[in-house]
Amino acid sequence: MSQEIGQCDDIAIIGAGIAGTYAAWRLRQQNKRISIYEYSNRVGGRMYTVQFPAIPDINVELGGMRYLRRSHALLHETIQQLGLPIKRFDLGSGPSPDTIVNVRGVHLRYDELGGNKTPYRLRPNERKPIDQLTWEVFRNYTDVLTTNVPETDKKFYVRDRSGVVMYKRSVQSLYHKYLSAEAQNYIRETNGFSTLSTEDSASLAVQTSSPPTESEDVLTVVTGFSSIPNELLRRFLRDGQRHSIKHNHDLKAIKKRRDGYYNLIFEPTISNSRTSQSKSTIKKCAKKVILAVNRLSLEKLDWQGLYQPRIREYITKAVKDIPAAKLYFSYDSPWWRRSPVYSDYLISDTPLRQTYDFGTSILNPSKSVLQAMYTDTDVSYWEELFNRAYGNETSGDFVNGKELDEVTKRYLSDIYKIPIRTIPRPTNAAVIVWKNYPYGGAWQTWMPGYIWPTVERQMTKPSLSDDVFVVSNAFNSRSFSDWGNGALQAVELAMPYFGLRRIE
Ligand SMILES: Cc1cc2nc3c(=O)[nH]c(=O)nc-3n(C[C@H](O)[C@H](O)[C@H](O)COP(=O)(O)OP(=O)(O)OC[C@H]3O[C@@H](n4cnc5c(N)ncnc54)[C@H](O)[C@@H]3O)c2cc1C
């Protein structure tokens, strides 16, 4: 029997990540009955801050950890409005000139790449810093300099020398055609992230303008990145008596009723085990629905609006999930600062890929934190090790982590040039893999052949006759899905349907 309208939400928001909590916060003054339904028992989704025991002043960021003041203006403004304290993120948002790069057994500074020490057999015209090289592929082999359209649209008009519009090409096909195999290795291995050099990313996601000359302020939240969604939620709950959040609700299906309302079918979840133990379903209803979930959840959701052929294609083919994994260790001494090749951020071609010095505790100066590994794209190796050490838990003391410790230590010894026997055993570990349901990936990359703004617009309201909205940054056409700012932008696209002016 269907529920009475009086028991239904005016608005049901699915997902308590930053998109869902931001949507709730934006709608907080509408005097409506609004419920957030969240799969887990946690708020924040891919913003997930934890602390090691006895080190409360170092945020271990398992998901997002930094933002750019100018490029992420919407996120910055929101953080300011929430009154959350911010600080500089000292580790930056990518390599700086003195970042150490350890590739093919050689250690060199990032600003030495392209010079004599570069351990790649490059052609003379490929002996360039990476940004310069990737930009020159565009400059020399496409009409990017002469295409006379606004910068934002340029991506969809630029053609290569054979006349193919660039957005229809993959990065690899472009590099295959114009660069040596060694230059392709050089680009791939010296970039800490693999996302943009994966086989099939659309080529217009790479460098399409000359390298920027000044860098931006990189900031973070003093209390950790997950305090953004948590504070959004706190204010949403405070500002309306009919506002609520329900945890451990996994949305499985949406069915439209004859009265125009929607029935929402949930399965209860058991947190940590990440599996649904009970098959008994919970039914709720709502007048309007906001799906603040990721691509994979949309793919699995049973709702007729997502079965339309074009929408289905966008969900399954326009963007691709990119998994990522992170591994943090706490130690009783910052042994890595003894390294002859120390830098606070280090890129390597080992499975560690990116290693960050997260600092020494001020409250407990005998304790320091190392982000030993941060990798994207191929994470199966780490997933296997983590599962053996910790199962589904994200952190724990090091009793179970012997194999993980031994494997990681070997690579840490290589990248820091410190004898393996002098590296102490960690006291604690925190691990995560972003790959499985309900996340699917850490972020997405665009596949060749899709006009991003068109996909983004259609995904916001997939069915013209339904009041169901998608606010996933998976389809973001401006600041990409690897940034939280894109989640806020995705929510803003839906706000006019709720009578609110869109904030740019
Ligand atoms: C490793 C990593 C590093 C990153 N680094 C940065 C960074 O430094 N800076 C930055 O700005 N961004 C970064 N990002 C990206 C940023 O974290 C994400 O873009 C952003 O958090 C996405 O927010 P969201 O609300 O759209 O999705 P999510 O955070 O995924 O939230 C979706 C929520 O919906 C829930 N859910 C899913 N399906 C269902 C369902 N069927 N029923 C009920 N609930 C459901 C999930 O449990 C989740 O809580 C990073 C992400 C990762 C993973």
The ligand as an SDF file (V2000), in Angstrom:
LIG
                    3D

 53 58  0  0  0  0  0  0  0  0999 V2000
   41.4520    9.9700   -3.1370 C   0  0  0  0  0  0  0  0  0  0  0  0
   40.6890   11.2150   -3.5090 C   0  0  0  0  0  0  0  0  0  0  0  0
   41.3430   12.4330   -3.5310 C   0  0  0  0  0  0  0  0  0  0  0  0
   40.6460   13.5860   -3.8520 C   0  0  0  0  0  0  0  0  0  0  0  0
   41.2810   14.7870   -3.7590 N   0  0  0  0  0  0  0  0  0  0  0  0
   40.5510   15.9150   -3.8070 C   0  0  0  0  0  0  0  0  0  0  0  0
   41.0880   17.1370   -3.3820 C   0  0  0  0  0  0  0  0  0  0  0  0
   42.2230   17.2070   -2.9130 O   0  0  0  0  0  0  0  0  0  0  0  0
   40.3160   18.2460   -3.4710 N   0  0  0  0  0  0  0  0  0  0  0  0
   39.0250   18.1940   -3.9040 C   0  0  0  0  0  0  0  0  0  0  0  0
   38.3670   19.2310   -3.9550 O   0  0  0  0  0  0  0  0  0  0  0  0
   38.4650   17.0330   -4.2700 N   0  0  0  0  0  0  0  0  0  0  0  0
   39.1880   15.8940   -4.2100 C   0  0  0  0  0  0  0  0  0  0  0  0
   38.6250   14.7010   -4.5080 N   0  0  0  0  0  0  0  0  0  0  0  0
   37.2850   14.6750   -5.1050 C   0  0  0  0  0  0  0  0  0  0  0  0
   36.1880   14.9510   -4.1030 C   0  0  0  0  0  0  0  0  0  0  0  0
   36.4560   14.2860   -2.9030 O   0  0  0  0  0  0  0  0  0  0  0  0
   34.8870   14.4660   -4.7130 C   0  0  0  0  0  0  0  0  0  0  0  0
   34.7160   15.0160   -5.9990 O   0  0  0  0  0  0  0  0  0  0  0  0
   33.6830   14.8640   -3.8940 C   0  0  0  0  0  0  0  0  0  0  0  0
   33.8630   14.5400   -2.5470 O   0  0  0  0  0  0  0  0  0  0  0  0
   32.4570   14.1640   -4.4610 C   0  0  0  0  0  0  0  0  0  0  0  0
   31.3490   14.4930   -3.6640 O   0  0  0  0  0  0  0  0  0  0  0  0
   29.9200   13.9150   -4.0030 P   0  0  0  0  0  0  0  0  0  0  0  0
   29.0390   14.3470   -2.9120 O   0  0  0  0  0  0  0  0  0  0  0  0
   29.5660   14.2780   -5.3960 O   0  0  0  0  0  0  0  0  0  0  0  0
   30.0820   12.3350   -4.0150 O   0  0  0  0  0  0  0  0  0  0  0  0
   30.4510   11.3600   -2.8060 P   0  0  0  0  0  0  0  0  0  0  0  0
   31.4060   11.9970   -1.9010 O   0  0  0  0  0  0  0  0  0  0  0  0
   30.8010   10.0660   -3.4150 O   0  0  0  0  0  0  0  0  0  0  0  0
   29.0780   11.2270   -2.0240 O   0  0  0  0  0  0  0  0  0  0  0  0
   28.0530   10.4020   -2.4700 C   0  0  0  0  0  0  0  0  0  0  0  0
   27.3730    9.8170   -1.2340 C   0  0  0  0  0  0  0  0  0  0  0  0
   26.2560    9.0890   -1.6750 O   0  0  0  0  0  0  0  0  0  0  0  0
   26.1990    7.8560   -0.9810 C   0  0  0  0  0  0  0  0  0  0  0  0
   25.4980    6.9180   -1.8690 N   0  0  0  0  0  0  0  0  0  0  0  0
   25.9250    6.4380   -3.0550 C   0  0  0  0  0  0  0  0  0  0  0  0
   24.9880    5.6320   -3.5740 N   0  0  0  0  0  0  0  0  0  0  0  0
   23.9600    5.6140   -2.7150 C   0  0  0  0  0  0  0  0  0  0  0  0
   22.6930    4.9640   -2.7080 C   0  0  0  0  0  0  0  0  0  0  0  0
   22.2980    4.1710   -3.7090 N   0  0  0  0  0  0  0  0  0  0  0  0
   21.8650    5.1760   -1.6560 N   0  0  0  0  0  0  0  0  0  0  0  0
   22.2310    6.0000   -0.6240 C   0  0  0  0  0  0  0  0  0  0  0  0
   23.4200    6.6340   -0.5920 N   0  0  0  0  0  0  0  0  0  0  0  0
   24.2730    6.4480   -1.6240 C   0  0  0  0  0  0  0  0  0  0  0  0
   27.6430    7.4840   -0.7380 C   0  0  0  0  0  0  0  0  0  0  0  0
   27.7670    6.6160    0.3640 O   0  0  0  0  0  0  0  0  0  0  0  0
   28.2710    8.8530   -0.4840 C   0  0  0  0  0  0  0  0  0  0  0  0
   28.2690    9.1890    0.8820 O   0  0  0  0  0  0  0  0  0  0  0  0
   39.2790   13.5200   -4.2000 C   0  0  0  0  0  0  0  0  0  0  0  0
   38.6210   12.2920   -4.1830 C   0  0  0  0  0  0  0  0  0  0  0  0
   39.3140   11.1540   -3.8180 C   0  0  0  0  0  0  0  0  0  0  0  0
   38.5700    9.8690   -3.7180 C   0  0  0  0  0  0  0  0  0  0  0  0
  1  2  1  0
  2  3  1  0
  2 52  2  0
  3  4  2  0
  4  5  1  0
  4 50  1  0
  5  6  2  0
  6  7  1  0
  6 13  1  0
  7  8  2  0
  7  9  1  0
  9 10  1  0
 10 11  2  0
 10 12  1  0
 12 13  2  0
 13 14  1  0
 14 15  1  0
 14 50  1  0
 15 16  1  0
 16 17  1  0
 16 18  1  0
 18 19  1  0
 18 20  1  0
 20 21  1  0
 20 22  1  0
 22 23  1  0
 23 24  1  0
 24 25  2  0
 24 26  1  0
 24 27  1  0
 27 28  1  0
 28 29  2  0
 28 30  1  0
 28 31  1  0
 31 32  1  0
 32 33  1  0
 33 34  1  0
 33 48  1  0
 34 35  1  0
 35 36  1  0
 35 46  1  0
 36 37  1  0
 36 45  1  0
 37 38  2  0
 38 39  1  0
 39 40  1  0
 39 45  2  0
 40 41  1  0
 40 42  2  0
 42 43  1  0
 43 44  2  0
 44 45  1  0
 46 47  1  0
 46 48  1  0
 48 49  1  0
 50 51  2  0
 51 52  1  0
 52 53  1  0
M  END
$$$$
